[in-house]
Amino acid sequence: MPTLRPSRPQDAERVIDLWRRAVDATHGFLDAGDRQAIEADVRACLPQAPLVLAVDAQDVPLAFMWIAEGHLEALFVDPDHHGRGLGRRLLKHALRGHPRLSTDVNAQNPQARAFYARMGFEETGRSPVDGQGRPYPLVHLRHAPAPRADAAGDGAGDDGRREADVRWMRHALALAERAQREFDEIPVGAVLVAADGQVLGEGWNLNIAQHDPSAHAEIVALREAGARRGNHRLSGCTLYVTLEPCAMCAMALVHARVARVVYAASDPKTGACGSVFDLLGDPRHNHRVAIDGGLLAQEAGLRLRNYFRAKRGRPLLPDGA
């Protein structure tokens, strides 16, 4: 798991390179001249800024943030590591010391706006230009702390929820293994768990076996849960799934009023929880689904990669690859 640490002078070039790739992936609205001017500003200030980095086991920066006087000046994640919860982890770290943290985001960046909305930030105002007077309108945000769940009687706390999340994701991974072993389907598994810990529905990909393009693991689990509950609304439930939901499954979760989705591997081609689309966090919905991504991602991703490598006659990757 990535660790958090303060930045050091020798991190400067890697952090700037991370910033450059993150901006290229998310800020397509910048014109070339402004992009160069902004990079010059970044090169001048970031090496001296007191950053917090998320680094991997080889101490390579995967994400960083910069806070000054209770204001989040920057938060960027390596685009190769989107959907793994790095931004969420950094922001939660920041909020422990700054519960009323403020920040500004570009109005043309809907993914960033949706991310901060999920994290409890509220709009406090707008500006027609950015801080340097360039024609990029800003949305001003401030965090509005929510009541603690365990203060309302949950009692489990973060450690208890993490333990439960890992247990249920292991169950979803076992379902994914059945999809491949018994049906030769793409190994994706899903399980829907009620607030009291009862399994309401579970399943795995059955597109091929059932000749049904909608039979993704999430849909199979939702159908079973709806039938069991006798209701198309599945309020208060958490869905655990081994691959980031696609647009179809994400909207099914919204319509079902599922409270939370926890996924393992991100999907850089069709993921709808932030990797390609951000349907669950879209502020236009009248229901928001909380998202936690990246749990047991390496294990789930390896299973998926090896499935497709076997189909193409390529050697399988070893554990940990």
ZISULNOR-V368301 format. One record per residue. N is the residue number from 1. RES is the residue in three letters. SS is DSSP state (A for helix, B for strand, O for the rest). Layout:
n=[N & N]
res=[RES & RES]
ss=[SS & SS]
This chain:
n=[1 & 2 & 3 & 4 & 5 & 6 & 7 & 8 & 9 & 10 & 11 & 12 & 13 & 14 & 15 & 16 & 17 & 18 & 19 & 20 & 21 & 22 & 23 & 24 & 25 & 26 & 27 & 28 & 29 & 30 & 31 & 32 & 33 & 34 & 35 & 36 & 37 & 38 & 39 & 40 & 41 & 42 & 43 & 44 & 45 & 46 & 47 & 48 & 49 & 50 & 51 & 52 & 53 & 54 & 55 & 56 & 57 & 58 & 59 & 60 & 61 & 62 & 63 & 64 & 65 & 66 & 67 & 68 & 69 & 70 & 71 & 72 & 73 & 74 & 75 & 76 & 77 & 78 & 79 & 80 & 81 & 82 & 83 & 84 & 85 & 86 & 87 & 88 & 89 & 90 & 91 & 92 & 93 & 94 & 95 & 96 & 97 & 98 & 99 & 100 & 101 & 102 & 103 & 104 & 105 & 106 & 107 & 108 & 109 & 110 & 111 & 112 & 113 & 114 & 115 & 116 & 117 & 118 & 119 & 120 & 121 & 122 & 123 & 124 & 125 & 126 & 127 & 128 & 129 & 130 & 131 & 132 & 133 & 134 & 135 & 136 & 137 & 138 & 139 & 140 & 141 & 142 & 143 & 144 & 145 & 146 & 147 & 148 & 149 & 150 & 151 & 152 & 153 & 154 & 155 & 156 & 157 & 158 & 159 & 160 & 161 & 162 & 163 & 164 & 165 & 166 & 167 & 168 & 169 & 170 & 171 & 172 & 173 & 174 & 175 & 176 & 177 & 178 & 179 & 180 & 181 & 182 & 183 & 184 & 185 & 186 & 187 & 188 & 189 & 190 & 191 & 192 & 193 & 194 & 195 & 196 & 197 & 198 & 199 & 200 & 201 & 202 & 203 & 204 & 205 & 206 & 207 & 208 & 209 & 210 & 211 & 212 & 213 & 214 & 215 & 216 & 217 & 218 & 219 & 220 & 221 & 222 & 223 & 224 & 225 & 226 & 227 & 228 & 229 & 230 & 231 & 232 & 233 & 234 & 235 & 236 & 237 & 238 & 239 & 240 & 241 & 242 & 243 & 244 & 245 & 246 & 247 & 248 & 249 & 250 & 251 & 252 & 253 & 254 & 255 & 256 & 257 & 258 & 259 & 260 & 261 & 262 & 263 & 264 & 265 & 266 & 267 & 268 & 269 & 270 & 271 & 272 & 273 & 274 & 275 & 276 & 277 & 278 & 279 & 280 & 281 & 282 & 283 & 284 & 285 & 286 & 287 & 288 & 289 & 290 & 291 & 292 & 293 & 294 & 295 & 296 & 297 & 298 & 299 & 300 & 301 & 302 & 303 & 304 & 305 & 306 & 307 & 308 & 309 & 310 & 311 & 312 & 313 & 314 & 315 & 316 & 317 & 318 & 319 & 320 & 321]
res=[MET & PRO & THR & LEU & ARG & PRO & SER & ARG & PRO & GLN & ASP & ALA & GLU & ARG & VAL & ILE & ASP & LEU & TRP & ARG & ARG & ALA & VAL & ASP & ALA & THR & HIS & GLY & PHE & LEU & ASP & ALA & GLY & ASP & ARG & GLN & ALA & ILE & GLU & ALA & ASP & VAL & ARG & ALA & CYS & LEU & PRO & GLN & ALA & PRO & LEU & VAL & LEU & ALA & VAL & ASP & ALA & GLN & ASP & VAL & PRO & LEU & ALA & PHE & MET & TRP & ILE & ALA & GLU & GLY & HIS & LEU & GLU & ALA & LEU & PHE & VAL & ASP & PRO & ASP & HIS & HIS & GLY & ARG & GLY & LEU & GLY & ARG & ARG & LEU & LEU & LYS & HIS & ALA & LEU & ARG & GLY & HIS & PRO & ARG & LEU & SER & THR & ASP & VAL & ASN & ALA & GLN & ASN & PRO & GLN & ALA & ARG & ALA & PHE & TYR & ALA & ARG & MET & GLY & PHE & GLU & GLU & THR & GLY & ARG & SER & PRO & VAL & ASP & GLY & GLN & GLY & ARG & PRO & TYR & PRO & LEU & VAL & HIS & LEU & ARG & HIS & ALA & PRO & ALA & PRO & ARG & ALA & ASP & ALA & ALA & GLY & ASP & GLY & ALA & GLY & ASP & ASP & GLY & ARG & ARG & GLU & ALA & ASP & VAL & ARG & TRP & MET & ARG & HIS & ALA & LEU & ALA & LEU & ALA & GLU & ARG & ALA & GLN & ARG & GLU & PHE & ASP & GLU & ILE & PRO & VAL & GLY & ALA & VAL & LEU & VAL & ALA & ALA & ASP & GLY & GLN & VAL & LEU & GLY & GLU & GLY & TRP & ASN & LEU & ASN & ILE & ALA & GLN & HIS & ASP & PRO & SER & ALA & HIS & ALA & GLU & ILE & VAL & ALA & LEU & ARG & GLU & ALA & GLY & ALA & ARG & ARG & GLY & ASN & HIS & ARG & LEU & SER & GLY & CYS & THR & LEU & TYR & VAL & THR & LEU & GLU & PRO & CYS & ALA & MET & CYS & ALA & MET & ALA & LEU & VAL & HIS & ALA & ARG & VAL & ALA & ARG & VAL & VAL & TYR & ALA & ALA & SER & ASP & PRO & LYS & THR & GLY & ALA & CYS & GLY & SER & VAL & PHE & ASP & LEU & LEU & GLY & ASP & PRO & ARG & HIS & ASN & HIS & ARG & VAL & ALA & ILE & ASP & GLY & GLY & LEU & LEU & ALA & GLN & GLU & ALA & GLY & LEU & ARG & LEU & ARG & ASN & TYR & PHE & ARG & ALA & LYS & ARG & GLY & ARG & PRO & LEU & LEU & PRO & ASP & GLY & ALA]
ss=[O & O & B & B & B & B & O & O & A & A & A & A & A & A & A & A & A & A & A & A & A & A & A & A & A & A & O & O & O & O & O & A & A & A & A & A & A & A & A & A & A & A & A & A & A & A & A & A & O & O & B & B & B & B & B & O & O & O & O & O & B & B & B & B & B & B & B & B & O & O & B & B & B & B & B & B & B & O & A & A & A & O & O & O & O & A & A & A & A & A & A & A & A & A & A & A & A & O & O & O & O & B & B & B & B & B & O & O & O & A & A & A & A & A & A & A & A & A & O & O & B & B & B & B & B & B & B & O & O & O & O & O & O & O & O & O & O & B & B & B & B & B & B & O & O & O & O & O & O & A & A & A & O & O & O & O & A & A & A & A & A & A & A & A & A & A & A & A & A & A & A & A & A & A & A & A & A & A & A & A & A & A & A & O & O & O & O & O & B & B & B & B & B & O & O & O & O & O & B & B & B & B & B & B & O & O & O & O & O & O & O & O & O & O & O & O & A & A & A & A & A & A & A & A & A & A & A & A & A & O & O & O & O & O & O & O & O & B & B & B & B & B & B & O & O & O & A & A & A & A & A & A & A & A & A & A & O & O & O & B & B & B & B & B & B & O & O & O & O & O & O & O & B & O & O & O & O & B & O & O & O & O & O & O & O & O & O & O & O & B & B & B & B & O & O & O & A & A & A & A & A & A & A & A & A & A & A & A & A & A & A & O & O & O & O & O & O & O & O & O & O]
